């Protein structure tokens, strides 16, 4: 049976299971918050459109750098247009805004201008990374009721897992406490301190939920000290496990030696000029890398070696011990790039409308994971492109998104989600480069071509002349997205 991992955002009902108070003075409960979000969700198939969605989530009040904030999940407030918050035991709602957000780590900080909201609250402290079998209590406002819910459980696992919101893999904490839609952003408490933030669950499972661990929260807060979020780095390495005996013999790896093989360094790798294909990485920051790509982060506990990379902020240095052609070496490099810098198709977008340009009824847009998820059309081709890496010559995929029917586009209505390889015989690296070539094109015709050599021919003068009429017919206000209109 295929299991689906879903976020705990709740959009209709609320569920609560009451448990005895953790503290007689209700200090913890007083710091739990219900979050009401109205989101403007973009339509990536018709990128000038959006729908409004209401949802609820949970959060907790913390103190950071002398101020009080609400800690929650990024997906609780993603694409937000309006946010209200309500404290435990109170009926009044206050307006909140997003102070910081990391869609990579699925974390956000909310601020409330009216300090009356925080009156009488003792902010919750951050604890330490919990151990397996450690008891935790998850607080929040899940489906099934309107009042605060507290569910008791234990930590089942601590290891890397894919975060559904971003699609990236980071350390997570699996718990058996019941977590349901609406729990998103609520704190997991142990010893009176936050050890994680409720994030997602596996459907059709027996109480398998996941927390963003407190170590990720601390990284997020440290990142925010300068007022902006830089995020988590990607090394830009394609690596291979060294578990196959023949592979180990080929690279002359001693049976007592462990590590992983560097197969390729990507165009935007921070280590492009430091490491080489064929290097065997044996340790990261002094921590031994095993043949399966894991490293011991606590005694007898292993997870992806990226655990030690993710402890660093962007711009900091990470060091590797390695073997190159039988010689032991030590190499360090500064972290400069994200996962977004590695693949042709960008990771999932939030908090902004899609980029698009309409030229005579032909709608063009960069390919994003949002777009791929929005439709099943041409899914095989687009999914393949999503797995490809950036090069100096190609850093983004441009698609002919759709063709708005008119007398000048007859015969092209079936062209949709069609990747464009060349314009007027010229290749381009990014959507912006394509956009500039299209806008400044001369001559009678625009020629678009895909990898297979199939062409779409557009009469340039006719397209420019009829664009206003086509926009009016389809009730589209602008021929390009806001970022293009303002030169961003």
C-alpha positions as CSV (number, residue, x, y, z in Angstrom):
1,X,0.0,0.0,0.0
2,X,1.4,3.4,-1.0
3,X,1.6,5.7,2.0
4,X,1.2,9.4,1.5
5,X,3.0,12.0,3.6
6,X,0.8,15.0,4.3
7,X,1.1,18.3,6.0
8,X,-0.9,18.8,9.1
9,X,-2.6,22.0,7.8
10,X,-6.3,21.9,8.5
11,X,-8.8,23.6,6.3
12,X,-12.3,22.5,7.5
13,X,-12.7,20.9,11.0
14,X,-10.8,20.7,14.3
15,X,-10.1,17.7,16.4
16,X,-9.0,17.7,20.1
17,X,-8.1,15.0,22.6
18,X,-7.8,16.4,26.1
19,X,-5.0,15.2,28.4
20,X,-4.2,16.2,32.0
21,X,-2.4,19.5,32.5
22,X,1.4,19.3,32.2
23,X,1.8,22.0,34.8
24,X,-0.6,23.1,37.5
25,X,-0.1,26.8,36.6
26,X,-0.8,26.3,32.9
27,X,2.3,28.1,31.9
28,X,2.8,26.0,28.8
29,X,-0.9,26.2,27.7
30,X,-0.8,30.0,28.0
31,X,1.9,30.1,25.3
32,X,0.0,28.0,22.8
33,X,-1.6,29.9,19.9
34,X,-4.2,29.1,17.3
35,X,-3.4,30.6,13.8
36,X,-6.0,31.6,11.2
37,X,-4.7,32.1,7.7
38,X,-6.3,33.4,4.6
39,X,-4.0,32.5,1.7
40,X,-3.8,33.6,-1.9
41,X,-2.9,30.4,-3.7
42,X,-1.6,30.9,-7.2
43,X,-2.9,29.0,-10.2
44,X,0.3,27.8,-12.1
45,X,-1.7,26.8,-15.2
46,X,-3.3,30.2,-15.5
47,X,-0.6,32.2,-13.7
48,X,-2.5,35.5,-13.6
49,X,-5.2,33.9,-11.4
50,X,-5.3,32.8,-7.8
51,X,-7.8,31.4,-5.4
52,X,-8.4,32.2,-1.7
53,X,-8.1,29.5,0.9
54,X,-8.8,29.6,4.7
55,X,-7.0,27.3,7.0
56,X,-5.9,27.0,10.7
57,X,-2.8,25.9,12.4
58,X,-1.0,26.1,15.7
59,X,2.0,27.9,17.2
60,X,3.8,28.7,20.4
61,X,5.2,31.9,21.9
62,X,8.9,32.1,22.2
63,X,11.4,34.9,23.0
64,X,14.3,35.7,20.7
65,X,16.7,38.7,20.7
66,X,14.6,40.5,23.3
67,X,11.3,40.2,21.4
68,X,8.4,37.8,21.6
69,X,7.3,35.8,18.5
70,X,5.0,33.0,17.5
71,X,6.9,29.9,16.2
72,X,5.0,27.8,13.7
73,X,5.4,26.0,10.4
74,X,6.0,27.8,7.1
75,X,3.2,25.9,5.5
76,X,0.7,27.3,8.0
77,X,1.3,30.8,6.6
78,X,2.5,30.0,3.1
79,X,1.1,32.4,0.4
80,X,-0.6,34.3,3.3
81,X,-2.7,37.3,2.6
82,X,-4.1,37.8,6.1
83,X,-3.2,36.2,9.5
84,X,-5.0,36.3,12.8
85,X,-3.8,34.6,16.0
86,X,-5.7,33.7,19.2
87,X,-4.2,32.7,22.5
88,X,-5.3,29.7,24.6
89,X,-8.2,30.6,26.9
90,X,-9.0,33.8,25.0
91,X,-11.6,34.6,22.3
92,X,-10.0,37.8,20.9
93,X,-8.0,37.5,17.7
94,X,-5.0,39.7,16.9
95,X,-3.5,40.5,13.5
96,X,-0.1,38.9,12.9
97,X,2.5,39.3,10.2
98,X,5.4,37.1,9.1
99,X,8.7,38.2,10.5
100,X,10.8,35.3,9.1
101,X,10.1,32.2,7.1
102,X,12.2,29.2,5.9
103,X,10.2,27.1,3.4
104,X,13.2,24.8,3.3
105,X,12.9,23.9,7.0
106,X,9.1,24.5,7.1
107,X,9.5,27.1,9.9
108,X,8.2,30.6,10.4
109,X,8.2,33.3,13.0
110,X,5.1,35.6,13.4
111,X,5.0,39.0,15.0
112,X,2.1,40.7,16.6
113,X,2.2,44.5,16.8
114,X,-0.2,44.9,19.7
115,X,1.8,43.8,22.8
116,X,-1.4,43.2,24.7
117,X,-1.5,39.8,22.9
118,X,1.6,38.7,24.9
119,X,0.4,40.0,28.3
120,X,0.9,37.5,31.1
121,X,2.7,34.9,28.9
122,X,5.9,33.2,29.8
123,X,7.6,32.3,26.5
124,X,8.6,28.7,26.0
125,X,12.2,27.8,26.1
126,X,14.0,25.6,23.5
127,X,15.2,22.2,24.7
128,X,17.6,19.7,23.2
129,X,17.3,17.1,20.5
130,X,15.2,14.3,22.1
131,X,16.2,10.7,22.3
132,X,14.3,7.6,21.1
133,X,11.7,6.6,23.7
134,X,11.7,10.0,25.3
135,X,8.2,11.2,26.4
136,X,6.7,14.2,24.6
137,X,3.4,16.0,24.6
138,X,2.2,17.6,21.3
139,X,0.0,20.7,21.8
140,X,-2.2,22.3,19.1
141,X,-5.6,22.8,17.7
142,X,-6.3,19.8,15.4
143,X,-9.5,18.7,13.8
144,X,-12.4,17.4,15.9
145,X,-13.0,20.4,18.2
146,X,-12.2,24.0,19.0
147,X,-10.3,23.8,22.2
148,X,-6.6,23.1,22.9
149,X,-5.5,19.5,22.4
150,X,-2.6,17.7,24.0
151,X,-1.5,14.3,23.0
152,X,1.1,12.2,24.7
153,X,3.6,9.9,23.0
154,X,7.2,9.0,22.7
155,X,9.9,9.6,20.1
156,X,10.1,6.6,17.7
157,X,13.0,7.7,15.4
158,X,15.4,10.5,14.8
159,X,16.8,10.5,11.2
160,X,16.6,12.3,7.9
161,X,13.3,12.5,6.2
162,X,11.8,14.4,3.3
163,X,9.9,17.5,4.4
164,X,6.6,17.5,2.4
165,X,6.5,21.3,2.2
166,X,9.9,21.8,0.5
167,X,10.6,18.4,-0.8
168,X,14.1,18.6,0.7
169,X,15.6,16.1,3.2
170,X,16.5,17.2,6.7
171,X,16.7,15.7,10.2
172,X,13.3,15.0,11.6
173,X,11.8,13.4,14.7
174,X,9.2,10.6,14.3
175,X,6.7,10.4,17.1
176,X,3.8,8.1,17.9
177,X,1.7,10.9,19.5
178,X,-1.5,11.5,17.5
179,X,-1.0,14.5,15.2
180,X,-3.7,15.5,12.9
181,X,-4.7,18.3,10.5
182,X,-4.6,21.6,12.5
183,X,-1.6,20.4,14.6
184,X,0.8,22.0,12.2
185,X,3.2,24.4,14.0
186,X,2.2,23.2,17.5
187,X,5.1,22.5,19.9
188,X,6.2,19.1,21.1
189,X,7.1,19.6,24.7
190,X,9.5,17.5,26.9
191,X,10.8,18.5,30.3
192,X,8.8,21.8,29.9
193,X,10.8,22.8,26.8
194,X,10.2,22.7,23.0
195,X,12.0,19.8,21.4
196,X,10.2,20.0,18.0
197,X,7.4,21.5,16.0
198,X,4.6,19.3,14.6
199,X,5.0,19.2,10.8
200,X,3.4,16.3,8.9
201,X,2.1,12.7,9.2
202,X,1.8,9.6,7.1
203,X,-1.8,8.9,6.1
204,X,-3.3,5.4,6.6
205,X,-0.8,4.8,9.4
206,X,-1.0,4.1,13.1
207,X,0.1,7.4,14.7
208,X,3.2,8.1,12.6
209,X,3.9,11.9,12.8
210,X,6.9,14.0,12.3
211,X,8.4,17.0,14.0
212,X,10.9,19.6,12.8
213,X,13.5,19.0,15.5
214,X,14.7,21.8,17.9
215,X,18.2,21.7,16.2
216,X,16.6,22.9,13.0
217,X,14.7,25.6,15.0
218,X,17.9,26.8,16.5
219,X,19.6,27.0,13.1
220,X,16.6,29.0,11.8
221,X,16.7,31.5,14.6
222,X,20.5,31.9,14.4
223,X,20.1,32.5,10.6
224,X,17.5,35.2,11.4
225,X,19.9,37.2,13.7
226,X,20.9,39.5,10.8
227,X,17.3,40.1,9.8
228,X,17.2,37.8,6.8
229,X,17.0,34.1,6.1
230,X,19.8,32.6,4.1
231,X,18.6,29.0,4.4
232,X,20.4,25.6,4.3
233,X,23.2,24.9,1.9
234,X,23.5,22.1,-0.7
235,X,27.0,20.8,-1.4
236,X,26.3,20.3,-5.1
237,X,27.8,16.8,-5.1
238,X,26.5,13.6,-6.8
239,X,27.7,10.8,-4.5
240,X,27.6,7.0,-4.5
241,X,27.5,4.5,-1.7
242,X,30.6,2.3,-1.3
243,X,28.7,-0.9,-0.3
244,X,29.4,-2.9,-3.5
245,X,32.5,-5.2,-3.2
246,X,33.5,-4.8,-6.9
247,X,33.2,-1.0,-6.6
248,X,35.4,-1.0,-3.5
249,X,38.0,-3.2,-5.2
250,X,38.0,-1.0,-8.3
251,X,38.8,2.1,-6.2
252,X,41.3,0.1,-4.0
253,X,39.4,0.8,-0.8
254,X,40.7,-1.1,2.2
255,X,38.0,-3.2,4.0
256,X,38.6,-1.2,7.2
257,X,38.1,2.1,5.4
258,X,34.6,3.6,4.9
259,X,33.3,6.6,2.9
260,X,31.3,7.7,-0.1
261,X,32.4,8.2,-3.7
262,X,32.1,11.6,-5.5
263,X,30.7,10.9,-8.9
264,X,30.1,14.5,-10.1
265,X,30.5,18.1,-9.0
266,X,27.6,20.3,-10.1
267,X,28.0,23.7,-11.8
268,X,27.1,25.5,-8.7
269,X,28.9,23.3,-6.2
270,X,30.8,25.1,-3.4
271,X,33.4,22.4,-3.9
272,X,33.7,22.5,-7.7
273,X,37.3,23.7,-7.5
274,X,38.2,21.8,-4.3
275,X,37.0,18.2,-4.8
276,X,37.3,15.9,-7.9
277,X,35.2,13.0,-9.3
278,X,36.7,9.8,-7.9
279,X,37.4,11.3,-4.5
280,X,36.4,9.1,-1.5
281,X,34.9,11.3,1.3
282,X,35.8,9.6,4.6
283,X,34.8,12.2,7.2
284,X,32.9,15.5,7.5
285,X,34.1,18.0,10.1
286,X,36.0,15.1,11.7
287,X,33.0,12.7,11.8
288,X,33.4,9.4,10.0
289,X,31.3,8.8,7.0
290,X,30.0,5.3,6.6
291,X,29.8,3.3,3.3
292,X,26.0,4.0,3.1
293,X,26.4,7.8,3.4
294,X,25.5,8.0,7.0
295,X,27.4,9.4,10.0
296,X,27.0,8.8,13.7
297,X,25.5,11.9,15.3
298,X,25.0,10.4,18.7
299,X,26.3,7.1,20.1
300,X,24.8,4.2,18.1
301,X,22.6,6.6,16.2
302,X,23.2,7.3,12.5
303,X,21.6,9.6,9.8
304,X,22.6,11.2,6.5
305,X,26.1,12.8,6.8
306,X,24.4,16.1,5.7
307,X,23.5,16.4,9.4
308,X,26.9,17.9,10.0
309,X,26.6,20.2,6.9
310,X,23.2,21.4,8.0
311,X,24.7,22.5,11.4
312,X,26.5,25.3,9.5
313,X,25.1,28.6,8.3
314,X,25.5,29.8,4.7
315,X,29.0,31.3,4.3
316,X,30.6,29.1,6.9
317,X,33.2,26.5,6.1
318,X,32.7,22.7,6.1
319,X,35.7,20.3,5.9
320,X,36.2,16.8,4.5
321,X,38.8,14.2,5.0
322,X,39.2,12.3,1.7
323,X,41.2,9.8,-0.3
324,X,42.4,10.8,-3.8
325,X,44.3,8.3,-5.8
326,X,45.3,6.5,-2.6
327,X,46.5,9.7,-0.9
328,X,44.8,11.0,2.3
329,X,43.8,14.7,2.0
330,X,41.9,17.4,4.0
331,X,39.8,19.9,2.1
332,X,37.5,22.8,3.2
333,X,35.1,25.0,1.3
334,X,32.6,27.8,2.1
335,X,28.9,27.0,1.7
336,X,27.4,29.3,-0.9
337,X,24.5,27.6,-2.7
338,X,21.1,26.1,-2.1
339,X,19.2,23.2,-3.7
340,X,17.6,25.8,-6.0
341,X,21.0,26.4,-7.5
342,X,21.5,22.8,-8.5
343,X,18.5,21.7,-10.6
344,X,17.0,22.9,-13.9
345,X,13.5,22.9,-12.2
346,X,13.3,25.1,-9.1
347,X,12.0,23.8,-5.8
348,X,8.5,24.5,-4.8
349,X,7.6,28.3,-4.8
350,X,5.7,30.1,-2.1
351,X,4.7,33.7,-1.2
352,X,4.9,35.0,-4.7
353,X,2.8,34.8,-7.9
354,X,4.2,32.8,-10.8
355,X,6.3,34.4,-13.5
356,X,4.7,34.5,-17.0
357,X,4.7,36.4,-20.3
358,X,1.9,36.5,-22.9
359,X,3.0,37.2,-26.4
360,X,0.1,37.2,-28.9
361,X,-1.8,34.7,-26.9
362,X,1.2,32.4,-26.4
363,X,1.8,32.0,-22.7
364,X,5.4,31.4,-21.5
365,X,6.5,30.5,-18.0
366,X,9.6,28.9,-16.3
367,X,9.0,25.3,-15.2
368,X,8.7,24.9,-11.4
369,X,7.7,22.0,-9.2
370,X,4.5,23.9,-8.5
371,X,3.7,23.7,-12.2
372,X,4.5,20.0,-12.5
373,X,2.3,19.2,-9.5
374,X,-0.6,21.3,-10.9
375,X,-1.2,19.0,-13.9
376,X,-0.7,15.6,-15.3
377,X,-0.1,16.8,-18.8
378,X,3.4,16.1,-20.2
379,X,4.3,14.8,-16.8
380,X,6.9,12.3,-18.0
381,X,9.0,14.9,-19.9
382,X,8.7,17.6,-17.1
383,X,9.6,15.1,-14.4
384,X,12.6,14.0,-16.3
385,X,13.7,17.6,-16.7
386,X,13.2,18.1,-12.9
387,X,15.9,15.6,-12.2
388,X,18.5,17.3,-14.5
389,X,21.2,19.6,-13.2
390,X,22.1,23.1,-14.2
391,X,25.0,23.9,-16.4
392,X,26.6,27.1,-17.4
393,X,24.6,27.1,-20.7
394,X,21.2,26.0,-19.1
395,X,20.0,27.0,-15.7
396,X,16.2,27.1,-16.2
397,X,13.5,25.4,-18.3
398,X,11.1,27.6,-20.2
399,X,7.8,26.2,-21.3
400,X,5.1,27.3,-23.7
401,X,2.5,27.0,-21.0
402,X,-0.6,27.2,-23.2
403,X,-2.0,28.9,-26.3
404,X,-5.0,31.2,-25.9
405,X,-7.3,30.5,-28.8
406,X,-7.5,33.2,-31.5
407,X,-7.5,33.5,-35.2
408,X,-3.7,33.8,-35.3
409,X,-3.0,30.7,-33.2
410,X,-5.1,28.1,-35.0
411,X,-3.4,24.7,-35.2
412,X,-1.4,25.4,-32.0
413,X,-4.1,24.9,-29.4
414,X,-2.6,21.5,-28.4
415,X,0.8,23.0,-27.5
416,X,0.9,23.1,-23.7
417,X,3.6,22.6,-21.2
418,X,6.0,22.4,-24.2
419,X,9.6,23.0,-23.3
420,X,11.3,25.6,-25.5
421,X,14.9,24.9,-26.4
422,X,15.7,27.7,-28.9
423,X,14.2,31.0,-30.0
424,X,15.1,32.2,-33.4
425,X,17.9,29.6,-33.4
426,X,19.4,30.9,-30.2
427,X,19.7,29.0,-26.9
428,X,19.2,30.7,-23.6
429,X,20.2,30.0,-20.0
430,X,17.3,31.4,-18.0
431,X,13.7,32.6,-18.4
432,X,14.9,36.2,-18.2
433,X,17.3,35.6,-21.1
434,X,14.4,34.1,-23.1
435,X,12.1,37.0,-22.2
436,X,14.7,39.5,-23.4
437,X,15.3,37.7,-26.7
438,X,11.5,37.5,-27.3
439,X,10.9,41.2,-26.5
440,X,13.8,42.5,-28.6
441,X,13.3,40.2,-31.5
442,X,13.4,41.7,-35.0
443,X,12.2,40.4,-38.3
444,X,8.8,39.0,-39.5
445,X,8.6,35.8,-37.5
446,X,9.4,34.3,-34.1
447,X,10.6,30.7,-34.3
448,X,10.4,28.5,-31.2
449,X,12.0,25.1,-31.3
450,X,12.1,22.1,-28.9
451,X,14.8,19.5,-28.5
452,X,13.2,17.3,-31.1
453,X,13.3,20.1,-33.7
454,X,9.5,20.7,-33.7
455,X,8.8,24.3,-34.4
456,X,6.1,26.9,-33.5
457,X,6.1,29.9,-35.8
458,X,4.6,33.2,-34.7
459,X,4.0,36.2,-36.9
460,X,5.8,38.9,-34.8
461,X,3.9,42.0,-36.0
462,X,0.5,40.3,-35.8
463,X,1.2,39.0,-32.3
464,X,2.2,42.4,-31.0
465,X,-0.9,44.0,-32.6
466,X,-3.4,41.5,-31.3
467,X,-2.1,41.0,-27.8
468,X,-4.3,43.7,-26.2
469,X,-7.4,42.3,-27.9
470,X,-6.6,38.7,-26.7
471,X,-5.9,39.9,-23.2
472,X,-9.3,41.7,-23.1
473,X,-11.1,38.6,-24.5
474,X,-9.7,36.4,-21.7
475,X,-10.1,39.0,-19.0
476,X,-6.4,39.1,-18.3
477,X,-5.2,42.4,-16.9
478,X,-1.5,42.3,-17.7
479,X,0.6,40.6,-20.4
480,X,3.3,39.8,-17.9
481,X,3.8,39.0,-14.2
482,X,4.5,41.6,-11.6
483,X,8.2,40.7,-11.3
484,X,8.7,41.3,-15.0
485,X,6.7,44.5,-15.0
486,X,8.9,45.9,-12.2
487,X,12.1,44.5,-13.7
488,X,12.8,42.0,-10.9
